């Protein structure tokens, strides 16, 4: 009876999460979004922060303060066995609070307490996880296993569309993504770069790899017309934030679909130039110039690279000059009159010899 009461209590605790309107949480790879290495590859990370009791069976410790999606790693506490990892798999997960699966009740309680960008370690009792029986399919969770989740909330959004992504038609998903892209553009213009990138991530989440794989023809073109600008605008944001490696990653995603995309080539070249990868940057700029020969920004970047190369050459020249000293001036050759006279005399004898020989014949 005690187990039943605990389960009923868990269900009662989960109900208030949806009272003020359902909220949608889209999950994505935290390492990809923030450019940080994931923690605890072989087990849950050790965290020294204060333990917050969110529920009788759920506690939270903040790893990183923040401001939104749920990429999560999960371990069973009894065995230390990792049973799910959306960081490495980069597999989007959608959760609608108040409508989460029964085994996600504890996770939902923890996530509902988090701020966007916050990373936390959640400890969930088995009663609010996979229960007495566990799971012997995927994911594989032993019976009566308490669970630890390492979670980062990257994007938190009220459900504007009225339905989950999985229930939308192709047109509805593309439309929802486009609305979030436009919201991101407005935030970008206001220089609210982190918030803008959050909207772009939400838009991209509507068009994950599984979804794009199913699209052909005009529907794929429609989706890419929304998805690619989101990646490019994220690249522009990363460049402004001086997170150049991440900018390169976003541009490369676009170039995998459209190898001649001028904006992707230009922004990747700019990020590479900032990292000192001048040869790779020049290659991107030259390719971009083939498709936009009159573009002044491309010409300016190529000119800056040329000036940089010239400055590097001059600097190296000065360094080598200091090491080996000044180049000695070549000594002028002396005119040796005696040698010149002997050459003339031998030449004269040779001519006389040939003349006498010719007469004899």
C-alpha positions as CSV (number, residue, x, y, z in Angstrom):
1,X,0.0,0.0,0.0
2,X,2.9,2.4,0.7
3,X,4.2,2.0,-2.8
4,X,0.7,2.7,-4.2
5,X,0.4,5.8,-2.1
6,X,3.8,7.0,-3.2
7,X,2.8,6.6,-6.8
8,X,-0.5,8.4,-6.3
9,X,1.4,11.2,-4.6
10,X,3.8,11.4,-7.5
11,X,0.9,11.7,-10.0
12,X,-0.8,14.4,-7.8
13,X,2.5,16.3,-7.7
14,X,2.8,16.3,-11.5
15,X,-0.7,17.7,-12.2
16,X,-0.1,21.4,-11.3
17,X,2.6,21.6,-14.0
18,X,0.0,22.0,-16.7
19,X,-2.5,24.3,-14.9
20,X,-1.4,27.6,-16.3
21,X,-1.3,26.4,-19.9
22,X,0.8,23.6,-21.3
23,X,4.5,24.4,-21.9
24,X,6.7,22.9,-24.5
25,X,10.3,22.0,-23.9
26,X,12.4,21.0,-26.9
27,X,15.7,19.3,-26.2
28,X,19.0,19.5,-28.0
29,X,22.7,18.7,-27.5
30,X,24.1,21.1,-24.9
31,X,27.6,20.7,-26.1
32,X,26.6,21.7,-29.6
33,X,24.6,24.8,-28.4
34,X,27.0,26.2,-25.8
35,X,30.3,24.8,-27.1
36,X,31.1,23.2,-23.7
37,X,32.3,19.7,-23.1
38,X,29.7,17.4,-21.6
39,X,30.5,16.4,-18.0
40,X,30.7,13.1,-16.4
41,X,31.3,10.8,-19.4
42,X,31.6,7.8,-17.1
43,X,29.1,8.7,-14.5
44,X,27.1,11.6,-13.0
45,X,29.3,14.7,-12.3
46,X,30.3,15.6,-8.8
47,X,28.5,18.7,-7.8
48,X,29.1,20.8,-4.6
49,X,26.2,23.2,-4.9
50,X,23.3,23.3,-2.5
51,X,20.8,20.5,-2.7
52,X,17.3,21.8,-3.5
53,X,14.4,19.5,-2.5
54,X,11.8,19.9,-5.2
55,X,9.7,16.9,-4.2
56,X,9.9,14.0,-1.7
57,X,11.5,12.0,-4.5
58,X,13.2,14.7,-6.5
59,X,16.3,16.9,-5.7
60,X,18.3,19.3,-7.8
61,X,21.8,20.7,-7.6
62,X,22.8,23.5,-10.0
63,X,25.9,23.0,-12.1
64,X,25.6,26.2,-14.1
65,X,23.4,29.2,-13.5
66,X,21.4,30.1,-16.6
67,X,18.6,31.2,-18.6
68,X,16.4,27.0,-22.0
69,X,15.4,22.5,-24.4
70,X,16.3,19.5,-22.3
71,X,19.4,17.6,-23.4
72,X,19.8,15.1,-20.7
73,X,22.1,12.3,-19.6
74,X,20.7,9.7,-17.3
75,X,22.2,7.1,-15.0
76,X,20.7,4.6,-12.7
77,X,22.1,5.3,-9.2
78,X,22.1,1.7,-8.0
79,X,24.5,0.5,-10.8
80,X,26.0,3.7,-12.2
81,X,24.8,2.5,-15.6
82,X,24.2,5.2,-18.2
83,X,21.0,4.4,-20.1
84,X,20.4,7.4,-22.2
85,X,22.6,10.2,-23.6
86,X,21.0,12.9,-25.9
87,X,24.2,15.0,-25.8
88,X,26.2,12.5,-27.8
89,X,23.3,11.3,-29.9
90,X,22.1,14.8,-30.7
91,X,18.6,13.4,-30.6
92,X,15.8,16.0,-30.0
93,X,13.3,15.1,-27.3
94,X,10.0,16.8,-26.9
95,X,8.2,17.1,-23.5
96,X,4.9,18.8,-22.8
97,X,4.7,19.5,-19.1
98,X,1.5,18.0,-17.7
99,X,1.4,15.4,-20.5
100,X,4.8,13.8,-19.9
101,X,5.1,10.0,-19.9
102,X,4.7,8.4,-16.5
103,X,8.4,7.5,-16.3
104,X,9.3,11.2,-16.9
105,X,7.3,12.5,-14.0
106,X,10.3,13.2,-11.8
107,X,12.3,14.7,-14.7
108,X,9.4,17.0,-15.5
109,X,9.3,18.2,-11.9
110,X,13.0,19.0,-12.0
111,X,12.8,20.7,-15.4
112,X,9.9,22.9,-14.4
113,X,12.1,24.5,-11.7
114,X,14.9,25.4,-14.1
115,X,15.8,28.7,-15.9
116,X,16.8,28.9,-19.5
117,X,20.5,27.9,-19.9
118,X,20.7,26.4,-16.5
119,X,22.5,23.1,-16.1
120,X,21.6,20.9,-13.2
121,X,22.0,17.4,-11.7
122,X,18.6,15.9,-10.8
123,X,18.2,12.9,-8.5
124,X,14.8,11.1,-9.1
125,X,13.5,8.3,-6.9
126,X,12.4,5.1,-8.6
127,X,8.8,5.8,-7.7
128,X,8.8,8.8,-10.2
129,X,11.0,7.1,-12.7
130,X,10.7,3.6,-14.2
131,X,9.1,2.1,-11.1
132,X,9.3,-1.4,-9.6
133,X,9.6,-3.2,-12.9
134,X,12.1,-0.9,-14.6
135,X,12.5,-1.2,-18.4
136,X,14.0,-4.1,-20.3
137,X,13.6,-2.7,-23.7
138,X,15.1,0.7,-24.7
139,X,16.1,2.4,-22.5
140,X,17.4,-0.4,-20.3
141,X,16.7,0.5,-16.7
142,X,16.9,-2.0,-13.8
143,X,13.9,-2.5,-11.4
144,X,13.7,-0.1,-8.4
145,X,16.4,2.1,-9.9
146,X,16.8,5.7,-8.7
147,X,17.9,7.9,-11.6
148,X,20.4,10.8,-12.0
149,X,19.8,13.2,-14.8
150,X,22.4,15.8,-16.0
151,X,20.1,18.3,-17.7
152,X,20.6,21.6,-19.5
153,X,17.5,23.7,-20.3
154,X,18.3,25.4,-23.6
155,X,14.9,26.4,-24.8
156,X,11.6,26.8,-22.9
157,X,8.6,27.9,-24.7
158,X,4.9,28.1,-24.1
159,X,3.0,25.9,-26.6
160,X,1.9,28.4,-29.2
161,X,0.8,25.8,-31.8
162,X,-1.7,24.0,-29.8
163,X,-0.3,20.5,-30.5
164,X,3.0,18.6,-30.3
165,X,5.4,18.5,-33.2
166,X,4.7,14.8,-33.7
167,X,1.1,15.6,-34.4
168,X,1.7,18.4,-36.9
169,X,1.5,18.2,-40.7
170,X,4.6,19.1,-42.7
171,X,3.2,22.5,-43.5
172,X,2.3,23.1,-39.8
173,X,5.9,22.2,-38.6
174,X,7.5,24.5,-41.2
175,X,5.1,27.3,-40.4
176,X,5.8,26.9,-36.6
177,X,9.6,27.0,-37.3
178,X,9.2,30.0,-39.5
179,X,7.4,31.9,-36.7
180,X,10.2,31.2,-34.3
181,X,12.8,32.2,-36.9
182,X,11.0,35.6,-37.2
183,X,10.9,36.0,-33.4
184,X,14.7,35.3,-33.5
185,X,15.3,37.9,-36.1
186,X,13.5,40.6,-34.1
187,X,15.7,39.7,-31.0
188,X,18.8,39.7,-33.2
189,X,18.0,43.2,-34.4
190,X,17.8,44.3,-30.7
191,X,21.2,42.7,-30.1
192,X,19.6,40.1,-27.7
193,X,21.8,37.4,-29.2
194,X,21.4,34.7,-26.6
195,X,17.6,35.0,-26.8
196,X,17.7,35.1,-30.6
197,X,19.7,31.9,-30.7
198,X,17.3,30.3,-28.4
199,X,14.5,31.0,-30.9
200,X,16.6,29.8,-33.8
201,X,17.3,26.5,-31.9
202,X,13.6,26.1,-31.3
203,X,12.9,26.6,-35.0
204,X,15.6,24.1,-36.0
205,X,14.2,21.6,-33.5
206,X,11.1,21.4,-35.7
207,X,13.2,20.2,-38.6
208,X,15.4,17.5,-37.1
209,X,17.2,14.9,-39.1
210,X,14.4,12.3,-38.9
211,X,11.9,14.9,-40.3
212,X,14.2,16.2,-43.0
213,X,15.0,12.7,-44.2
214,X,11.3,12.2,-45.1
215,X,11.0,15.3,-47.2
216,X,11.4,15.5,-50.9
217,X,10.9,18.1,-53.7
218,X,9.1,21.3,-52.8
219,X,8.6,20.3,-49.1
220,X,12.3,19.9,-48.6
221,X,13.0,23.2,-50.3
222,X,10.4,24.9,-48.1
223,X,12.0,23.4,-44.9
224,X,15.5,24.4,-46.0
225,X,14.3,27.9,-46.7
226,X,13.6,28.2,-43.0
227,X,16.2,26.0,-41.5
228,X,19.3,27.3,-43.3
229,X,18.7,31.0,-42.4
230,X,18.4,29.9,-38.8
231,X,21.9,28.3,-38.9
232,X,23.3,31.3,-40.7
233,X,21.9,33.7,-38.2
234,X,23.2,31.6,-35.4
235,X,26.6,31.8,-37.1
236,X,26.4,35.6,-37.2
237,X,25.5,35.6,-33.5
238,X,28.4,33.4,-32.6
239,X,30.8,35.6,-34.6
240,X,29.5,38.7,-32.7
241,X,30.0,36.7,-29.4
242,X,33.5,35.7,-30.6
243,X,32.6,32.0,-30.5
244,X,34.2,31.2,-33.8
245,X,34.4,27.4,-33.7
246,X,30.6,27.3,-33.2
247,X,30.1,29.7,-36.0
248,X,32.1,27.4,-38.3
249,X,29.9,24.5,-37.2
250,X,26.7,26.3,-38.1
251,X,28.0,27.3,-41.5
252,X,29.2,23.8,-42.3
253,X,25.7,22.5,-41.6
254,X,24.4,24.8,-44.3
255,X,27.2,24.0,-46.8
256,X,26.5,20.3,-46.4
257,X,23.1,21.0,-48.0
258,X,24.2,23.8,-50.3
259,X,27.9,23.9,-51.0
260,X,27.8,27.2,-52.9
261,X,25.9,29.2,-50.3
262,X,27.6,32.6,-50.4
263,X,26.6,33.7,-46.9
264,X,27.8,30.4,-45.3
265,X,31.1,30.6,-47.2
266,X,31.6,34.2,-46.2
267,X,30.7,33.7,-42.5
268,X,32.8,30.6,-42.2
269,X,35.7,32.4,-43.9
270,X,35.4,35.3,-41.4
271,X,35.3,32.9,-38.4
272,X,38.3,31.0,-39.8
273,X,40.2,34.2,-40.3
274,X,39.6,35.3,-36.7
275,X,41.1,31.9,-35.6
276,X,44.2,32.5,-37.7
277,X,43.2,29.8,-40.3
278,X,44.1,32.1,-43.1
279,X,44.5,29.5,-45.9
280,X,41.1,28.0,-45.2
281,X,39.5,31.4,-44.9
282,X,41.0,32.5,-48.2
283,X,39.6,29.4,-49.8
284,X,36.1,30.2,-48.5
285,X,36.3,33.8,-49.6
286,X,37.6,32.9,-53.1
287,X,34.8,30.4,-53.6
288,X,32.2,32.9,-52.4
289,X,33.6,35.5,-54.8
290,X,33.0,33.1,-57.7
291,X,29.2,33.4,-57.0
292,X,29.2,37.0,-55.9
293,X,32.1,38.8,-57.8
294,X,30.8,42.3,-57.0
295,X,30.4,41.8,-53.3
296,X,32.4,44.5,-51.5
297,X,32.5,42.7,-48.2
298,X,34.2,39.6,-49.8
299,X,36.7,41.9,-51.6
300,X,37.4,43.7,-48.3
301,X,38.1,40.4,-46.4
302,X,40.4,39.2,-49.2
303,X,42.3,42.5,-49.1
304,X,42.6,42.2,-45.3
305,X,44.0,38.7,-45.7
306,X,46.5,39.9,-48.3
307,X,47.6,42.8,-46.0
308,X,47.9,40.3,-43.1
309,X,50.1,38.0,-45.2
310,X,52.3,40.9,-46.2
311,X,52.7,42.0,-42.6
312,X,53.6,38.4,-41.6
313,X,56.2,38.2,-44.4
314,X,57.8,41.4,-43.4
315,X,57.9,40.3,-39.7
316,X,59.5,37.0,-40.7
317,X,62.0,38.8,-42.9
318,X,63.0,41.0,-39.9
319,X,63.3,38.0,-37.7
320,X,65.6,36.1,-40.1
321,X,67.6,39.2,-40.7
322,X,68.3,39.5,-37.0
323,X,69.3,35.8,-36.8
324,X,71.6,35.6,-39.8
325,X,72.8,39.3,-39.9
326,X,72.6,41.6,-43.0
327,X,73.2,40.0,-46.4
328,X,76.8,40.8,-47.4
329,X,77.2,43.0,-50.5
330,X,78.8,41.1,-53.5
331,X,82.4,42.2,-54.1
332,X,83.1,43.7,-57.5
333,X,85.2,41.6,-59.7
334,X,88.7,42.9,-60.4
335,X,89.8,43.3,-63.9
336,X,93.1,41.2,-64.1
337,X,94.9,42.8,-67.1
338,X,97.5,40.0,-67.2
339,X,94.8,37.3,-67.7
340,X,93.1,39.4,-70.3
341,X,96.4,39.8,-72.2
342,X,97.1,36.0,-72.1
343,X,93.6,35.4,-73.5
344,X,94.2,37.8,-76.3
345,X,97.6,36.3,-77.1
346,X,96.4,32.7,-77.2
347,X,93.5,33.8,-79.4
348,X,96.0,35.5,-81.8
349,X,98.3,32.4,-82.0
350,X,95.2,30.2,-82.7
351,X,94.2,32.4,-85.6
352,X,97.7,32.4,-87.1
353,X,97.9,28.6,-86.7
354,X,94.6,28.2,-88.6
355,X,95.7,30.6,-91.3
356,X,99.0,28.7,-91.9
357,X,97.3,25.4,-91.9
358,X,94.8,26.7,-94.5
359,X,97.7,27.8,-96.8
360,X,99.4,24.5,-96.5
361,X,96.3,22.7,-97.7
